[in-house]
Amino acid sequence: MESLARYRIAGLCCAWLLLALVPSTALAQAAPPPSPAPLGSRLWLVVGGASATLRGDCQTCEEDFPYRHGAAVLANIGYRVNERMDAGLEVFWLPIDSESGNINATHFNAVAQFRPWSSQGFFLKGGAGIVFVRNWVDATGPDPFNQKSLSVVIGAGWAFRPNKRFGLQVFGSQHAIALGDLQTSTGDINDVMGNVWSVGAALTFR
């Protein structure tokens, strides 16, 4: 009887031990949670060109200023914040011929580029900075002006292969130039500004 009782006690102990080991064994065999996809390089680099249109205007001017067309060069470099957001510096250079010479506008803007849907290539872009303008003639008469002023950019586009190391994007954007009040030989001109509309394509490197 004592031997039978010992066997029963030993059997109960083994059963309890097996039951205690089942949860830990199941936990050890459970698949680990999936790790997020690696973001890759943090560098964001874009180089491309665009077809652009420039038009100047002012608050008190009654003239109908012409639309001037030219080719522009675009370059972005910056930091890839996450799979949807890029932030960095944009350089946009636009030379345009006019009757009085060549107008050069060089924009240096801090920009952010955002993709609302990580699985799609559509993006929005916005930023602000400074623009250096040489030989501005549209709203100031015959005497050209060289001046720096506020620059604002907004735009949108589509990025092909947005999560790959090399890709392509097409875009449209508007750059606003706020030259402010200018003093000329014929008097002061208030609120001189210009708008640049551009459509282009660029290579992306990440």
C-alpha positions in Angstrom: 0.0 0.0 0.0 2.8 2.4 0.8 4.5 1.6 -2.5 1.2 2.3 -4.4 0.8 5.6 -2.5 4.3 6.6 -3.4 3.7 5.8 -7.1 0.5 7.9 -7.0 2.3 10.8 -5.4 5.2 10.6 -7.9 2.7 10.5 -10.8 0.9 13.5 -9.5 4.1 15.4 -9.1 5.1 14.5 -12.7 1.8 15.7 -14.0 2.0 19.0 -12.2 5.5 19.5 -13.5 4.4 18.8 -17.1 1.5 21.2 -16.7 3.8 23.9 -15.4 6.2 23.5 -18.3 3.5 23.7 -21.0 3.0 27.5 -21.0 6.8 28.3 -21.0 7.3 25.8 -23.8 4.5 27.4 -25.9 5.9 30.9 -25.2 9.4 29.8 -26.3 8.0 28.3 -29.6 5.8 31.4 -30.4 7.0 33.4 -33.4 8.7 36.7 -32.5 6.8 39.8 -33.6 7.8 41.1 -37.0 10.4 43.8 -36.9 9.8 47.0 -38.9 11.4 47.2 -42.3 14.8 49.0 -42.3 14.6 52.6 -43.4 17.9 52.3 -45.3 20.0 55.4 -46.0 19.0 58.6 -44.2 20.4 60.8 -47.1 17.9 62.4 -49.4 19.2 63.7 -52.7 17.2 65.0 -55.7 18.6 66.4 -59.0 16.6 67.4 -62.0 15.2 70.1 -64.3 12.0 71.9 -65.1 10.2 74.1 -67.6 9.3 77.3 -65.8 7.3 80.5 -66.3 8.0 83.8 -64.5 5.7 86.8 -64.2 6.3 89.9 -62.2 3.6 92.3 -60.8 3.1 95.0 -58.2 0.3 96.6 -56.3 0.1 99.9 -58.0 1.2 98.9 -61.5 -1.4 99.0 -64.3 0.7 97.4 -67.0 0.0 93.9 -68.1 3.5 92.3 -67.5 4.5 89.5 -69.8 4.9 85.8 -69.0 8.6 84.8 -69.5 9.6 81.2 -70.1 12.8 79.4 -69.5 14.5 76.2 -68.2 15.3 75.7 -64.5 17.6 73.5 -62.5 16.5 71.9 -59.2 18.6 70.2 -56.5 17.5 69.0 -53.0 19.6 67.5 -50.3 18.5 66.6 -46.8 17.5 64.1 -44.1 15.0 61.2 -44.5 12.9 61.6 -41.3 10.8 58.4 -41.9 9.3 56.5 -44.7 6.8 59.3 -45.4 8.7 62.5 -44.6 11.9 64.1 -46.0 13.3 67.5 -44.9 16.2 69.4 -46.3 17.5 72.3 -48.5 16.3 73.1 -52.0 18.2 75.1 -54.6 16.1 76.3 -57.6 17.9 78.3 -60.3 16.0 80.0 -63.1 17.7 82.1 -65.8 15.3 83.9 -68.2 16.0 86.2 -71.1 14.2 89.6 -71.3 14.4 92.7 -73.5 16.8 94.3 -71.0 19.1 91.3 -70.4 19.1 88.1 -68.5 17.0 87.7 -65.3 18.5 85.3 -62.8 16.6 84.1 -59.8 18.3 81.6 -57.4 16.1 80.3 -54.6 17.5 78.7 -51.4 14.6 77.2 -49.4 14.2 74.9 -46.4 11.7 72.3 -47.6 9.7 69.4 -46.3 8.3 66.7 -48.6 5.5 64.5 -47.2 3.8 61.4 -48.6 0.3 61.0 -47.1 0.2 57.2 -48.0 3.4 55.2 -47.5 2.4 52.7 -50.2 1.8 55.4 -52.8 4.1 57.8 -54.6 2.0 61.0 -54.3 3.8 63.7 -52.3 3.3 67.3 -51.1 6.1 69.8 -50.7 6.4 73.2 -49.0 9.0 75.5 -47.7 10.4 79.0 -47.4 13.8 80.8 -47.6 15.6 83.5 -49.6 15.9 84.3 -53.2 18.7 86.3 -55.0 17.4 88.1 -58.0 19.7 89.8 -60.6 18.6 92.1 -63.3 14.9 92.3 -62.3 13.1 94.5 -64.8 9.5 93.4 -65.0 8.1 96.0 -62.6 10.8 98.5 -62.1 11.2 100.2 -65.5 14.4 100.3 -67.6 16.9 100.1 -64.7 17.6 96.6 -63.5 17.7 95.7 -59.8 19.7 93.2 -57.9 18.0 92.2 -54.7 17.4 89.4 -52.2 14.0 88.8 -50.8 11.6 86.2 -49.2 11.0 83.0 -51.2 8.1 80.6 -50.6 7.5 77.3 -52.4 4.6 74.9 -52.6 4.2 71.9 -54.8 3.1 68.3 -55.4 4.2 65.3 -57.5 4.6 61.6 -57.8 7.6 59.6 -56.8 8.3 56.3 -58.6 10.1 53.6 -56.5 9.8 55.9 -53.4 11.4 53.3 -51.0 14.2 52.2 -53.3 17.8 53.6 -53.4 17.3 55.1 -56.9 14.1 56.5 -58.2 12.4 59.1 -60.3 9.8 61.8 -59.5 7.7 64.2 -61.6 6.5 67.4 -60.0 4.8 70.8 -60.3 5.5 73.7 -58.1 5.1 77.4 -57.5 7.8 79.8 -56.2 6.7 83.2 -54.9 9.2 86.1 -54.8 8.3 89.0 -52.5 10.7 91.8 -53.5 8.7 94.4 -51.4 9.0 98.2 -52.1 11.6 99.3 -54.6 12.9 102.8 -55.2 13.5 103.8 -58.8 14.4 106.9 -60.7 10.7 107.5 -61.4 9.5 107.0 -57.9 8.7 104.2 -55.4 7.0 101.0 -56.5 5.1 99.2 -53.8 4.7 95.5 -53.2 6.8 94.2 -56.1 6.6 90.4 -56.4 7.0 87.6 -58.9 5.6 84.1 -59.4 7.4 81.2 -60.9 5.4 78.1 -62.1 7.4 75.0 -63.0 6.8 71.4 -64.2 9.7 69.0 -64.3 11.3 65.7 -63.4 14.2 64.6 -61.2 16.3 61.6 -60.1 16.2 60.6 -56.5 19.0 59.0 -54.5 18.4 57.6 -51.0 
